Amino acid sequence: MKRRNFLVYSLLFLVACSSNSPNSSTNPNGEPDTLRFAVTDVQGLEELQRDYEPFRDALAETLGKEIEFFPVADRTAAAVALQSEQVDIVLTGPAEYVVMQAKTEAVPFIAITRPNYRSVIAVHKDSGINSLENLKGKTIAMSDLGSTSGQLGPTKILVDAGLQPEKDIEIKMLGDADLQAFQNEDVEAWGGAALDYDRFMEAKNLKSEDYPIVKKGNLLPSDVFIASNKLKPEYVEEIKKNMVENQEQLIGAIVSVDANEKYKGSTLVEAKDSDYDPIRQAYQAIGINDFTEFVGD
C-alpha cells in the first residue's frame, strides 16, 4: 500500500511539474505578481471558470493582484501543487484540509462558514431507537469515505456517545445511495449532513417525524482558504485582512453562482489549525492516524 501511494504521489508530482513552473515573478516587496488559485472539489478549468469566475474577479479587485485558476483533480493533486510551488491559495473542505496540511504544512488563514453545516443521526419512527445508546448492535448508512459531513461528522457523534465504529455498530458506506437505503429500511439508522437530510425529505415528500433525528452534531469546521508556506507570513496576513474587510463583496460574488448555494449566509473569519482537531479525531476513530500516507478521497 505504501509503495502504491508513493507511486501515485510521484506521478502527480511529475504531471504538475511538467505542466507548470513555480511562480518566480515577484514585485520589489517579494510578493508574487500573480496568485494561482485552486478549489479541491471542482475538477477542470471549465468548471472552475463556470463556478468561480465572479469570485476570482472580486478577489483580484480586493487584493490588487491577477488571480490565475489552477485546476486540480483532488486534494492529493492540490497537495502536490502546493509542495511544488505550482499554486498559492487553495479553497478546500475540512477533511481535505487535514490531509493536505499534514503533507504540505500549508497555512490556514481564512475560513468560510457554512450555515447549518453539521451532521445528524436519524432513525425510523417505529425502530425503538430513542437514543444513540440504542444504536449498539445496529447498522447505519453513511455516504463517502473521508466526507466531512457524510462520514467523519456522524462518526464523531457516535464516538462522543461512547460507540466504537465497527465494534459496537456496523457502518455501511453507500455513497449517494445512503438515504435511499435508509428509507428502504435496508439499515436501521442513517448518519450524514443535515442539509442532505432536509433535501431528501423534501424531494421524497416525506415527513421528518417518520424519520426522526436522534442527535444533531455540533457545527462542523468551516471550509478553508489555505496558503502555500512559501508565501511570506506578513503577506498572508495582508491577504487575510483584505478578504475579511471586503467579505460582503467576496461572498456576494461566490454565491452569485447556483453551484455555490452552500455559501449563502456565509461569513469570512480567521482560520486556526486547532479548529480542525475534531476532524483529526474522527479520522483516528476510523483507523487513519498518519495523514501523510492517506491518498484516497
C-alpha atoms as an extended CHARMM CRD file, in Angstrom:
* protein
*
       297  EXT
         1         1  MET       CA              0.0000000000        0.0000000000        0.0000000000  PROA      1               0.0000000000
         2         2  LYS       CA              2.7860000000        2.4280000000        0.8720000000  PROA      2               0.0000000000
         3         3  ARG       CA              4.5460000000        1.6710000000       -2.4120000000  PROA      3               0.0000000000
         4         4  ARG       CA              1.3300000000        2.2770000000       -4.3610000000  PROA      4               0.0000000000
         5         5  ASN       CA              0.7470000000        5.5730000000       -2.5510000000  PROA      5               0.0000000000
         6         6  PHE       CA              4.3180000000        6.6170000000       -3.2930000000  PROA      6               0.0000000000
         7         7  LEU       CA              3.9340000000        5.8740000000       -6.9920000000  PROA      7               0.0000000000
         8         8  VAL       CA              0.6300000000        7.7740000000       -7.2300000000  PROA      8               0.0000000000
         9         9  TYR       CA              2.1110000000       10.7450000000       -5.4010000000  PROA      9               0.0000000000
        10        10  SER       CA              5.2300000000       10.7360000000       -7.5760000000  PROA      10              0.0000000000
        11        11  LEU       CA              3.1910000000       10.5940000000      -10.7880000000  PROA      11              0.0000000000
        12        12  LEU       CA              1.0760000000       13.5460000000       -9.7180000000  PROA      12              0.0000000000
        13        13  PHE       CA              4.2180000000       15.4600000000       -8.8600000000  PROA      13              0.0000000000
        14        14  LEU       CA              5.6910000000       14.8680000000      -12.3120000000  PROA      14              0.0000000000
        15        15  VAL       CA              2.4400000000       15.8740000000      -14.0190000000  PROA      15              0.0000000000
        16        16  ALA       CA              2.2710000000       19.1150000000      -12.0330000000  PROA      16              0.0000000000
        17        17  CYS       CA              5.8940000000       19.9610000000      -12.7110000000  PROA      17              0.0000000000
        18        18  SER       CA              5.6420000000       19.2220000000      -16.4180000000  PROA      18              0.0000000000
        19        19  SER       CA              2.5860000000       21.4360000000      -16.9460000000  PROA      19              0.0000000000
        20        20  ASN       CA              3.5380000000       24.4670000000      -14.8790000000  PROA      20              0.0000000000
        21        21  SER       CA              6.5640000000       26.1650000000      -13.4110000000  PROA      21              0.0000000000
        22        22  PRO       CA              6.9890000000       27.7590000000       -9.9810000000  PROA      22              0.0000000000
        23        23  ASN       CA              5.8610000000       31.3410000000       -9.6450000000  PROA      23              0.0000000000
        24        24  SER       CA              9.1720000000       33.1670000000       -9.7340000000  PROA      24              0.0000000000
        25        25  SER       CA              7.7780000000       36.5680000000      -10.8000000000  PROA      25              0.0000000000
        26        26  THR       CA              7.6540000000       38.8510000000       -7.7720000000  PROA      26              0.0000000000
        27        27  ASN       CA              7.4300000000       42.5810000000       -7.1200000000  PROA      27              0.0000000000
        28        28  PRO       CA             10.0480000000       44.5800000000       -5.1520000000  PROA      28              0.0000000000
        29        29  ASN       CA              8.3270000000       43.5990000000       -1.8880000000  PROA      29              0.0000000000
        30        30  GLY       CA              8.8650000000       39.9150000000       -2.6060000000  PROA      30              0.0000000000
        31        31  GLU       CA              5.1810000000       39.3270000000       -3.3160000000  PROA      31              0.0000000000
        32        32  PRO       CA              4.0770000000       37.2770000000       -6.3350000000  PROA      32              0.0000000000
        33        33  ASP       CA              2.6990000000       39.2930000000       -9.2290000000  PROA      33              0.0000000000
        34        34  THR       CA              0.0770000000       36.6080000000       -9.8510000000  PROA      34              0.0000000000
        35        35  LEU       CA             -1.6690000000       34.3560000000       -7.3290000000  PROA      35              0.0000000000
        36        36  ARG       CA             -2.5860000000       30.8510000000       -8.5260000000  PROA      36              0.0000000000
        37        37  PHE       CA             -5.9190000000       29.6800000000       -7.0530000000  PROA      37              0.0000000000
        38        38  ALA       CA             -7.3110000000       26.1320000000       -6.7890000000  PROA      38              0.0000000000
        39        39  VAL       CA            -10.5390000000       24.6010000000       -5.4540000000  PROA      39              0.0000000000
        40        40  THR       CA            -10.3450000000       20.9310000000       -4.4720000000  PROA      40              0.0000000000
        41        41  ASP       CA            -13.9490000000       19.9440000000       -5.1850000000  PROA      41              0.0000000000
        42        42  VAL       CA            -14.0560000000       21.4210000000       -8.7070000000  PROA      42              0.0000000000
        43        43  GLN       CA            -12.3740000000       19.4850000000      -11.4900000000  PROA      43              0.0000000000
        44        44  GLY       CA            -11.1750000000       21.0750000000      -14.6940000000  PROA      44              0.0000000000
        45        45  LEU       CA            -10.5890000000       24.6320000000      -15.8530000000  PROA      45              0.0000000000
        46        46  GLU       CA            -14.0140000000       24.8960000000      -17.4690000000  PROA      46              0.0000000000
        47        47  GLU       CA            -15.7440000000       24.0350000000      -14.1770000000  PROA      47              0.0000000000
        48        48  LEU       CA            -13.5420000000       26.4720000000      -12.2690000000  PROA      48              0.0000000000
        49        49  GLN       CA            -14.4180000000       29.2650000000      -14.6600000000  PROA      49              0.0000000000
        50        50  ARG       CA            -18.1180000000       28.3890000000      -14.5190000000  PROA      50              0.0000000000
        51        51  ASP       CA            -18.3400000000       28.2420000000      -10.7140000000  PROA      51              0.0000000000
        52        52  TYR       CA            -15.6820000000       30.6970000000       -9.5380000000  PROA      52              0.0000000000
        53        53  GLU       CA            -15.1510000000       33.3520000000      -12.2310000000  PROA      53              0.0000000000
        54        54  PRO       CA            -17.1460000000       36.0210000000      -10.3200000000  PROA      54              0.0000000000
        55        55  PHE       CA            -15.2280000000       35.2150000000       -7.1470000000  PROA      55              0.0000000000
        56        56  ARG       CA            -11.9040000000       35.3400000000       -8.9740000000  PROA      56              0.0000000000
        57        57  ASP       CA            -12.7590000000       38.7920000000      -10.3140000000  PROA      57              0.0000000000
        58        58  ALA       CA            -13.8000000000       40.0090000000       -6.8590000000  PROA      58              0.0000000000
        59        59  LEU       CA            -10.6860000000       38.5650000000       -5.2450000000  PROA      59              0.0000000000
        60        60  ALA       CA             -8.4410000000       40.1770000000       -7.8710000000  PROA      60              0.0000000000
        61        61  GLU       CA            -10.0520000000       43.5400000000       -7.1760000000  PROA      61              0.0000000000
        62        62  THR       CA             -9.7770000000       43.0510000000       -3.4050000000  PROA      62              0.0000000000
        63        63  LEU       CA             -6.1060000000       42.0670000000       -3.4570000000  PROA      63              0.0000000000
        64        64  GLY       CA             -4.9880000000       44.1670000000       -6.3980000000  PROA      64              0.0000000000
        65        65  LYS       CA             -3.4680000000       41.0570000000       -7.9730000000  PROA      65              0.0000000000
        66        66  GLU       CA             -4.0580000000       38.9490000000      -11.0340000000  PROA      66              0.0000000000
        67        67  ILE       CA             -5.6840000000       35.6700000000       -9.9600000000  PROA      67              0.0000000000
        68        68  GLU       CA             -4.9630000000       32.6530000000      -12.1330000000  PROA      68              0.0000000000
        69        69  PHE       CA             -7.0200000000       29.4580000000      -11.9270000000  PROA      69              0.0000000000
        70        70  PHE       CA             -5.0910000000       26.2430000000      -11.2780000000  PROA      70              0.0000000000
        71        71  PRO       CA             -7.3380000000       23.1750000000      -11.7540000000  PROA      71              0.0000000000
        72        72  VAL       CA             -6.6640000000       20.1130000000       -9.6010000000  PROA      72              0.0000000000
        73        73  ALA       CA             -8.2200000000       16.6520000000       -9.7070000000  PROA      73              0.0000000000
        74        74  ASP       CA             -8.4810000000       16.2040000000       -5.9420000000  PROA      74              0.0000000000
        75        75  ARG       CA             -6.7870000000       17.0310000000       -2.6400000000  PROA      75              0.0000000000
        76        76  THR       CA             -3.7820000000       14.8360000000       -3.4500000000  PROA      76              0.0000000000
        77        77  ALA       CA             -3.1030000000       16.8010000000       -6.6260000000  PROA      77              0.0000000000
        78        78  ALA       CA             -3.6190000000       20.0450000000       -4.7030000000  PROA      78              0.0000000000
        79        79  ALA       CA             -1.0700000000       18.9200000000       -2.1040000000  PROA      79              0.0000000000
        80        80  VAL       CA              1.4360000000       18.1210000000       -4.8330000000  PROA      80              0.0000000000
        81        81  ALA       CA              0.8330000000       21.5230000000       -6.4220000000  PROA      81              0.0000000000
        82        82  LEU       CA              1.4150000000       23.2650000000       -3.0910000000  PROA      82              0.0000000000
        83        83  GLN       CA              4.6260000000       21.3420000000       -2.4420000000  PROA      83              0.0000000000
        84        84  SER       CA              5.9780000000       22.0340000000       -5.9170000000  PROA      84              0.0000000000
        85        85  GLU       CA              5.0560000000       25.7360000000       -5.7370000000  PROA      85              0.0000000000
        86        86  GLN       CA              2.5090000000       25.4580000000       -8.5460000000  PROA      86              0.0000000000
        87        87  VAL       CA             -0.3380000000       27.0290000000       -6.5630000000  PROA      87              0.0000000000
        88        88  ASP       CA             -0.5360000000       29.7670000000       -3.9310000000  PROA      88              0.0000000000
        89        89  ILE       CA             -4.0560000000       29.6040000000       -2.4840000000  PROA      89              0.0000000000
        90        90  VAL       CA             -6.4390000000       26.6440000000       -2.2190000000  PROA      90              0.0000000000
        91        91  LEU       CA            -10.0850000000       26.5600000000       -1.1220000000  PROA      91              0.0000000000
        92        92  THR       CA            -10.8370000000       23.1880000000        0.4110000000  PROA      92              0.0000000000
        93        93  GLY       CA            -13.0800000000       21.3460000000        2.8440000000  PROA      93              0.0000000000
        94        94  PRO       CA            -12.2540000000       20.3750000000        6.4410000000  PROA      94              0.0000000000
        95        95  ALA       CA            -11.4610000000       16.7110000000        5.7140000000  PROA      95              0.0000000000
        96        96  GLU       CA             -9.2790000000       17.6550000000        2.7650000000  PROA      96              0.0000000000
        97        97  TYR       CA             -7.5010000000       20.3680000000        4.7390000000  PROA      97              0.0000000000
        98        98  VAL       CA             -6.3760000000       18.0000000000        7.4890000000  PROA      98              0.0000000000
        99        99  VAL       CA             -4.7160000000       15.6790000000        4.9600000000  PROA      99              0.0000000000
       100       100  MET       CA             -3.2160000000       18.4740000000        2.8730000000  PROA      100             0.0000000000
       101       101  GLN       CA             -1.8290000000       20.3280000000        5.8910000000  PROA      101             0.0000000000
       102       102  ALA       CA             -0.0780000000       17.1900000000        7.1200000000  PROA      102             0.0000000000
       103       103  LYS       CA              1.5450000000       16.7350000000        3.7200000000  PROA      103             0.0000000000
       104       104  THR       CA              2.4260000000       20.3230000000        2.9250000000  PROA      104             0.0000000000
       105       105  GLU       CA              2.4140000000       22.4420000000        6.1150000000  PROA      105             0.0000000000
       106       106  ALA       CA              0.1070000000       24.8130000000        4.2410000000  PROA      106             0.0000000000
       107       107  VAL       CA             -1.1900000000       27.7520000000        6.2600000000  PROA      107             0.0000000000
       108       108  PRO       CA             -4.9330000000       28.1240000000        7.0000000000  PROA      108             0.0000000000
       109       109  PHE       CA             -5.7870000000       31.8100000000        7.0110000000  PROA      109             0.0000000000
       110       110  ILE       CA             -9.4800000000       32.3490000000        6.1980000000  PROA      110             0.0000000000
       111       111  ALA       CA            -12.4480000000       30.1090000000        6.9920000000  PROA      111             0.0000000000
       112       112  ILE       CA            -15.7030000000       30.4700000000        5.0950000000  PROA      112             0.0000000000
       113       113  THR       CA            -18.5540000000       29.4430000000        7.3500000000  PROA      113             0.0000000000
       114       114  ARG       CA            -21.4860000000       27.3420000000        6.1570000000  PROA      114             0.0000000000
       115       115  PRO       CA            -24.8810000000       27.7770000000        7.8390000000  PROA      115             0.0000000000
       116       116  ASN       CA            -26.2090000000       24.5700000000        9.4180000000  PROA      116             0.0000000000
       117       117  TYR       CA            -23.0910000000       22.6900000000        8.3440000000  PROA      117             0.0000000000
       118       118  ARG       CA            -23.4750000000       19.7940000000       10.7410000000  PROA      118             0.0000000000
       119       119  SER       CA            -24.0790000000       16.0550000000       10.7470000000  PROA      119             0.0000000000
       120       120  VAL       CA            -27.1040000000       14.2890000000       12.1970000000  PROA      120             0.0000000000
       121       121  ILE       CA            -28.1520000000       10.7550000000       13.0790000000  PROA      121             0.0000000000
       122       122  ALA       CA            -31.6690000000        9.6950000000       12.0240000000  PROA      122             0.0000000000
       123       123  VAL       CA            -33.6850000000        6.5190000000       12.6510000000  PROA      123             0.0000000000
       124       124  HSD       CA            -37.0510000000        5.0470000000       11.6890000000  PROA      124             0.0000000000
       125       125  LYS       CA            -40.1140000000        6.1050000000       13.6410000000  PROA      125             0.0000000000
       126       126  ASP       CA            -41.0300000000        2.6260000000       14.8880000000  PROA      126             0.0000000000
       127       127  SER       CA            -37.4820000000        1.3260000000       15.3420000000  PROA      127             0.0000000000
       128       128  GLY       CA            -37.4980000000        1.6110000000       19.1160000000  PROA      128             0.0000000000
       129       129  ILE       CA            -34.2570000000        3.5930000000       18.8750000000  PROA      129             0.0000000000
       130       130  ASN       CA            -34.6710000000        6.6780000000       21.0150000000  PROA      130             0.0000000000
       131       131  SER       CA            -31.0620000000        7.4960000000       21.7950000000  PROA      131             0.0000000000
       132       132  LEU       CA            -27.5870000000        6.9050000000       20.4480000000  PROA      132             0.0000000000
       133       133  GLU       CA            -27.0320000000        4.2180000000       23.0590000000  PROA      133             0.0000000000
       134       134  ASN       CA            -29.8200000000        2.1880000000       21.4220000000  PROA      134             0.0000000000
       135       135  LEU       CA            -27.7470000000        2.0060000000       18.2270000000  PROA      135             0.0000000000
       136       136  LYS       CA            -25.3900000000       -0.5690000000       19.7080000000  PROA      136             0.0000000000
       137       137  GLY       CA            -25.5090000000       -3.6840000000       17.5510000000  PROA      137             0.0000000000
       138       138  LYS       CA            -27.3880000000       -1.8890000000       14.7530000000  PROA      138             0.0000000000
       139       139  THR       CA            -26.4650000000       -0.8800000000       11.1950000000  PROA      139             0.0000000000
       140       140  ILE       CA            -26.0730000000        2.6920000000        9.9900000000  PROA      140             0.0000000000
       141       141  ALA       CA            -25.6830000000        4.0640000000        6.4660000000  PROA      141             0.0000000000
       142       142  MET       CA            -23.1880000000        6.8000000000        5.6310000000  PROA      142             0.0000000000
       143       143  SER       CA            -22.0860000000        8.2330000000        2.3040000000  PROA      143             0.0000000000
       144       144  ASP       CA            -18.4640000000        8.5680000000        1.1470000000  PROA      144             0.0000000000
       145       145  LEU       CA            -15.1410000000        7.6400000000        2.7100000000  PROA      145             0.0000000000
       146       146  GLY       CA            -13.4460000000       10.7640000000        4.0370000000  PROA      146             0.0000000000
       147       147  SER       CA            -16.5000000000       13.0140000000        3.5920000000  PROA      147             0.0000000000
       148       148  THR       CA            -16.6120000000       15.6500000000        6.3200000000  PROA      148             0.0000000000
       149       149  SER       CA            -20.3680000000       15.6500000000        6.8630000000  PROA      149             0.0000000000
       150       150  GLY       CA            -21.0800000000       12.2360000000        5.3200000000  PROA      150             0.0000000000
       151       151  GLN       CA            -18.6670000000       10.0970000000        7.3630000000  PROA      151             0.0000000000
       152       152  LEU       CA            -16.4050000000       11.9870000000        9.7440000000  PROA      152             0.0000000000
       153       153  GLY       CA            -19.1480000000       14.1230000000       11.2910000000  PROA      153             0.0000000000
       154       154  PRO       CA            -21.5570000000       11.2680000000       12.1020000000  PROA      154             0.0000000000
       155       155  THR       CA            -18.6360000000        9.0890000000       13.2130000000  PROA      155             0.0000000000
       156       156  LYS       CA            -17.6320000000       11.8110000000       15.7040000000  PROA      156             0.0000000000
       157       157  ILE       CA            -21.2080000000       11.8710000000       17.0240000000  PROA      157             0.0000000000
       158       158  LEU       CA            -21.0920000000        8.1100000000       17.6180000000  PROA      158             0.0000000000
       159       159  VAL       CA            -17.6560000000        8.1850000000       19.2360000000  PROA      159             0.0000000000
       160       160  ASP       CA            -18.6650000000       11.0280000000       21.5560000000  PROA      160             0.0000000000
       161       161  ALA       CA            -21.6000000000        8.8650000000       22.6560000000  PROA      161             0.0000000000
       162       162  GLY       CA            -19.2280000000        6.0410000000       23.5530000000  PROA      162             0.0000000000
       163       163  LEU       CA            -19.8510000000        3.8640000000       20.5000000000  PROA      163             0.0000000000
       164       164  GLN       CA            -16.8870000000        2.3130000000       18.7260000000  PROA      164             0.0000000000
       165       165  PRO       CA            -17.2540000000        2.1730000000       14.9220000000  PROA      165             0.0000000000
       166       166  GLU       CA            -17.3790000000       -1.3830000000       13.5240000000  PROA      166             0.0000000000
       167       167  LYS       CA            -17.2480000000       -2.8550000000       17.0230000000  PROA      167             0.0000000000
       168       168  ASP       CA            -20.4620000000       -1.5020000000       18.5360000000  PROA      168             0.0000000000
       169       169  ILE       CA            -22.2290000000       -0.5260000000       15.3140000000  PROA      169             0.0000000000
       170       170  GLU       CA            -21.9250000000       -1.6710000000       11.6990000000  PROA      170             0.0000000000
       171       171  ILE       CA            -21.2640000000        1.1910000000        9.2820000000  PROA      171             0.0000000000
       172       172  LYS       CA            -22.2110000000        0.7680000000        5.6320000000  PROA      172             0.0000000000
       173       173  MET       CA            -20.6020000000        3.2560000000        3.2490000000  PROA      173             0.0000000000
       174       174  LEU       CA            -23.2000000000        3.5530000000        0.4760000000  PROA      174             0.0000000000
       175       175  GLY       CA            -22.2820000000        6.7380000000       -1.3610000000  PROA      175             0.0000000000
       176       176  ASP       CA            -25.2210000000        8.5210000000       -2.9630000000  PROA      176             0.0000000000
       177       177  ALA       CA            -27.4910000000        5.5410000000       -2.2050000000  PROA      177             0.0000000000
       178       178  ASP       CA            -27.2630000000        6.0350000000        1.5580000000  PROA      178             0.0000000000
       179       179  LEU       CA            -30.5370000000        7.8730000000        2.1620000000  PROA      179             0.0000000000
       180       180  GLN       CA            -32.4980000000        5.6560000000       -0.2110000000  PROA      180             0.0000000000
       181       181  ALA       CA            -31.2090000000        2.5880000000        1.6170000000  PROA      181             0.0000000000
       182       182  PHE       CA            -32.3080000000        4.2160000000        4.8620000000  PROA      182             0.0000000000
       183       183  GLN       CA            -35.7970000000        4.8930000000        3.5190000000  PROA      183             0.0000000000
       184       184  ASN       CA            -35.9980000000        1.3020000000        2.2390000000  PROA      184             0.0000000000
       185       185  GLU       CA            -35.0970000000        0.0820000000        5.7590000000  PROA      185             0.0000000000
       186       186  ASP       CA            -32.0070000000       -1.7110000000        4.4740000000  PROA      186             0.0000000000
       187       187  VAL       CA            -30.3020000000       -0.1570000000        7.5070000000  PROA      187             0.0000000000
       188       188  GLU       CA            -31.5900000000        0.8620000000       10.9000000000  PROA      188             0.0000000000
       189       189  ALA       CA            -30.0990000000        4.3400000000       11.0120000000  PROA      189             0.0000000000
       190       190  TRP       CA            -28.5120000000        6.9960000000        8.8470000000  PROA      190             0.0000000000
       191       191  GLY       CA            -25.7340000000        9.4840000000        9.5200000000  PROA      191             0.0000000000
       192       192  GLY       CA            -24.8930000000       12.4080000000        7.2860000000  PROA      192             0.0000000000
       193       193  ALA       CA            -25.2710000000       16.0980000000        6.5310000000  PROA      193             0.0000000000
       194       194  ALA       CA            -28.2790000000       17.9040000000        7.9970000000  PROA      194             0.0000000000
       195       195  LEU       CA            -28.8240000000       19.6470000000        4.6670000000  PROA      195             0.0000000000
       196       196  ASP       CA            -28.8070000000       16.3190000000        2.7860000000  PROA      196             0.0000000000
       197       197  TYR       CA            -31.4410000000       15.0150000000        5.1930000000  PROA      197             0.0000000000
       198       198  ASP       CA            -33.6350000000       18.1030000000        4.6810000000  PROA      198             0.0000000000
       199       199  ARG       CA            -33.3290000000       17.9420000000        0.8970000000  PROA      199             0.0000000000
       200       200  PHE       CA            -34.1460000000       14.2210000000        0.8130000000  PROA      200             0.0000000000
       201       201  MET       CA            -37.2310000000       14.6680000000        2.9800000000  PROA      201             0.0000000000
       202       202  GLU       CA            -38.4430000000       17.4590000000        0.7230000000  PROA      202             0.0000000000
       203       203  ALA       CA            -37.6320000000       15.6950000000       -2.5520000000  PROA      203             0.0000000000
       204       204  LYS       CA            -39.3950000000       12.4940000000       -1.4680000000  PROA      204             0.0000000000
       205       205  ASN       CA            -42.2740000000       14.3540000000        0.2090000000  PROA      205             0.0000000000
       206       206  LEU       CA            -41.5200000000       12.5410000000        3.4520000000  PROA      206             0.0000000000
       207       207  LYS       CA            -42.4200000000       13.6060000000        6.9730000000  PROA      207             0.0000000000
       208       208  SER       CA            -39.4890000000       14.1860000000        9.3070000000  PROA      208             0.0000000000
       209       209  GLU       CA            -41.4750000000       12.6810000000       12.1860000000  PROA      209             0.0000000000
       210       210  ASP       CA            -41.3860000000        9.3460000000       10.3410000000  PROA      210             0.0000000000
       211       211  TYR       CA            -37.5690000000        9.5560000000       10.2240000000  PROA      211             0.0000000000
       212       212  PRO       CA            -36.7230000000       11.3380000000       13.4770000000  PROA      212             0.0000000000
       213       213  ILE       CA            -33.2980000000       12.8030000000       14.1440000000  PROA      213             0.0000000000
       214       214  VAL       CA            -31.9910000000       11.3940000000       17.4140000000  PROA      214             0.0000000000
       215       215  LYS       CA            -28.8830000000       13.5620000000       17.5190000000  PROA      215             0.0000000000
       216       216  LYS       CA            -27.6710000000       16.7680000000       15.9170000000  PROA      216             0.0000000000
       217       217  GLY       CA            -23.9310000000       17.2330000000       15.9020000000  PROA      217             0.0000000000
       218       218  ASN       CA            -22.1140000000       20.4650000000       16.6010000000  PROA      218             0.0000000000
       219       219  LEU       CA            -21.3520000000       22.7600000000       13.6910000000  PROA      219             0.0000000000
       220       220  LEU       CA            -18.5700000000       21.2450000000       11.6410000000  PROA      220             0.0000000000
       221       221  PRO       CA            -15.3570000000       23.1480000000       10.9470000000  PROA      221             0.0000000000
       222       222  SER       CA            -15.6680000000       25.5600000000        8.0540000000  PROA      222             0.0000000000
       223       223  ASP       CA            -14.2940000000       25.2580000000        4.5490000000  PROA      223             0.0000000000
       224       224  VAL       CA            -10.9470000000       26.9900000000        4.4980000000  PROA      224             0.0000000000
       225       225  PHE       CA             -8.6070000000       29.0160000000        2.3280000000  PROA      225             0.0000000000
       226       226  ILE       CA             -5.0410000000       27.8080000000        2.7510000000  PROA      226             0.0000000000
       227       227  ALA       CA             -1.8620000000       29.4580000000        1.5740000000  PROA      227             0.0000000000
       228       228  SER       CA              1.3810000000       27.9560000000        0.3960000000  PROA      228             0.0000000000
       229       229  ASN       CA              4.0100000000       28.0610000000        3.1320000000  PROA      229             0.0000000000
       230       230  LYS       CA              6.2680000000       29.6470000000        0.5120000000  PROA      230             0.0000000000
       231       231  LEU       CA              4.3150000000       32.9110000000        0.7660000000  PROA      231             0.0000000000
       232       232  LYS       CA              5.6860000000       35.3660000000        3.2970000000  PROA      232             0.0000000000
       233       233  PRO       CA              3.6580000000       35.2830000000        6.5620000000  PROA      233             0.0000000000
       234       234  GLU       CA              3.2020000000       39.0580000000        6.5330000000  PROA      234             0.0000000000
       235       235  TYR       CA              1.7950000000       38.8700000000        3.0050000000  PROA      235             0.0000000000
       236       236  VAL       CA             -0.6520000000       36.1310000000        4.0230000000  PROA      236             0.0000000000
       237       237  GLU       CA             -1.7570000000       38.4010000000        6.8890000000  PROA      237             0.0000000000
       238       238  GLU       CA             -2.3430000000       41.1860000000        4.3820000000  PROA      238             0.0000000000
       239       239  ILE       CA             -4.4380000000       38.8760000000        2.1830000000  PROA      239             0.0000000000
       240       240  LYS       CA             -6.4610000000       37.8130000000        5.2260000000  PROA      240             0.0000000000
       241       241  LYS       CA             -7.0810000000       41.4070000000        6.3250000000  PROA      241             0.0000000000
       242       242  ASN       CA             -8.2190000000       42.4880000000        2.8760000000  PROA      242             0.0000000000
       243       243  MET       CA            -10.5250000000       39.4950000000        2.4410000000  PROA      243             0.0000000000
       244       244  VAL       CA            -12.2230000000       39.9980000000        5.7990000000  PROA      244             0.0000000000
       245       245  GLU       CA            -12.6730000000       43.7180000000        5.1880000000  PROA      245             0.0000000000
       246       246  ASN       CA            -14.1920000000       43.0540000000        1.7460000000  PROA      246             0.0000000000
       247       247  GLN       CA            -16.1330000000       39.9120000000        2.5970000000  PROA      247             0.0000000000
       248       248  GLU       CA            -19.5160000000       41.2760000000        1.5560000000  PROA      248             0.0000000000
       249       249  GLN       CA            -18.2320000000       41.7110000000       -1.9930000000  PROA      249             0.0000000000
       250       250  LEU       CA            -16.4410000000       38.3300000000       -1.9740000000  PROA      250             0.0000000000
       251       251  ILE       CA            -19.3560000000       36.3300000000       -0.5450000000  PROA      251             0.0000000000
       252       252  GLY       CA            -21.7450000000       38.0730000000       -2.9230000000  PROA      252             0.0000000000
       253       253  ALA       CA            -19.5630000000       37.0260000000       -5.8470000000  PROA      253             0.0000000000
       254       254  ILE       CA            -19.2220000000       33.4080000000       -4.7810000000  PROA      254             0.0000000000
       255       255  VAL       CA            -22.9640000000       32.8800000000       -4.1780000000  PROA      255             0.0000000000
       256       256  SER       CA            -23.8940000000       34.5560000000       -7.4560000000  PROA      256             0.0000000000
       257       257  VAL       CA            -23.3370000000       31.1030000000       -8.9730000000  PROA      257             0.0000000000
       258       258  ASP       CA            -26.0050000000       28.4910000000       -8.1710000000  PROA      258             0.0000000000
       259       259  ALA       CA            -23.3820000000       25.7800000000       -7.6660000000  PROA      259             0.0000000000
       260       260  ASN       CA            -22.1580000000       27.6340000000       -4.5700000000  PROA      260             0.0000000000
       261       261  GLU       CA            -25.5240000000       27.8250000000       -2.8320000000  PROA      261             0.0000000000
       262       262  LYS       CA            -23.9600000000       26.2180000000        0.2590000000  PROA      262             0.0000000000
       263       263  TYR       CA            -22.2120000000       29.5360000000        0.9740000000  PROA      263             0.0000000000
       264       264  LYS       CA            -25.3840000000       31.6320000000        1.2000000000  PROA      264             0.0000000000
       265       265  GLY       CA            -25.3160000000       33.3910000000        4.5520000000  PROA      265             0.0000000000
       266       266  SER       CA            -21.6090000000       32.6210000000        4.9990000000  PROA      266             0.0000000000
       267       267  THR       CA            -19.0230000000       34.8770000000        6.5830000000  PROA      267             0.0000000000
       268       268  LEU       CA            -15.2440000000       35.0480000000        6.3330000000  PROA      268             0.0000000000
       269       269  VAL       CA            -13.4520000000       34.5710000000        9.6480000000  PROA      269             0.0000000000
       270       270  GLU       CA             -9.9010000000       33.8930000000       10.7730000000  PROA      270             0.0000000000
       271       271  ALA       CA             -8.9660000000       30.2210000000       10.4810000000  PROA      271             0.0000000000
       272       272  LYS       CA             -6.9550000000       28.3420000000       13.1000000000  PROA      272             0.0000000000
       273       273  ASP       CA             -5.4510000000       24.9090000000       12.6460000000  PROA      273             0.0000000000
       274       274  SER       CA             -6.8450000000       23.7920000000       16.0130000000  PROA      274             0.0000000000
       275       275  ASP       CA            -10.3910000000       24.3320000000       14.6760000000  PROA      275             0.0000000000
       276       276  TYR       CA             -9.8840000000       21.1330000000       12.6710000000  PROA      276             0.0000000000
       277       277  ASP       CA             -8.9000000000       18.8700000000       15.5600000000  PROA      277             0.0000000000
       278       278  PRO       CA            -12.4090000000       17.2810000000       15.6540000000  PROA      278             0.0000000000
       279       279  ILE       CA            -11.8290000000       16.1300000000       12.0760000000  PROA      279             0.0000000000
       280       280  ARG       CA             -8.4790000000       14.6130000000       13.0390000000  PROA      280             0.0000000000
       281       281  GLN       CA            -10.1940000000       12.8010000000       15.9220000000  PROA      281             0.0000000000
       282       282  ALA       CA            -12.8560000000       11.4210000000       13.5950000000  PROA      282             0.0000000000
       283       283  TYR       CA            -10.1940000000       10.1910000000       11.1670000000  PROA      283             0.0000000000
       284       284  GLN       CA             -8.4400000000        8.4520000000       14.0470000000  PROA      284             0.0000000000
       285       285  ALA       CA            -11.7270000000        6.8250000000       15.0630000000  PROA      285             0.0000000000
       286       286  ILE       CA            -11.8820000000        5.1190000000       11.6550000000  PROA      286             0.0000000000
       287       287  GLY       CA             -8.2600000000        4.0000000000       11.9100000000  PROA      287             0.0000000000
       288       288  ILE       CA             -6.4360000000        6.7450000000        9.9920000000  PROA      288             0.0000000000
       289       289  ASN       CA             -3.6230000000        8.1900000000       12.0850000000  PROA      289             0.0000000000
       290       290  ASP       CA             -0.9200000000        9.0550000000        9.5600000000  PROA      290             0.0000000000
       291       291  PHE       CA             -2.4100000000       11.6320000000        7.2190000000  PROA      291             0.0000000000
       292       292  THR       CA              0.7750000000       11.8380000000        5.1590000000  PROA      292             0.0000000000
       293       293  GLU       CA              0.0530000000        8.2860000000        3.9350000000  PROA      293             0.0000000000
       294       294  PHE       CA             -3.6430000000        8.8890000000        3.2170000000  PROA      294             0.0000000000
       295       295  VAL       CA             -4.3340000000        9.2850000000       -0.5020000000  PROA      295             0.0000000000
       296       296  GLY       CA             -7.9850000000        8.4060000000       -1.0480000000  PROA      296             0.0000000000
       297       297  ASP       CA            -10.8930000000       10.8520000000       -1.1730000000  PROA      297             0.0000000000
